Amino acid sequence: MRAPTGQLISLREAAALAKVDIKTIRRWIDGGHLTAYRMGPRLLRVERSELLAVAKPVPASFSGGAA
């Protein structure tokens, strides 16, 4: 595992910043889209910069998904 290089934030802060539920942040971690760092037996943190890279807005011309 690599060492964090940026500002670490809580999962609650990450969810608020990305405007998603905390369960979504946990899914991103479980899915390998976001790296979590354990700060003790239960406390998890994520890098703010990595979160912002994952939570990019989709352009309005996006035509994927279900109709």
Summary of the structure (lengths in Angstrom):
residues: 67
radius of gyration: 13.3
end to end distance: 39.6
largest distance: 44.5
contacts: 142
relative contact order: 0.23
helix: 36%
strand: 15%
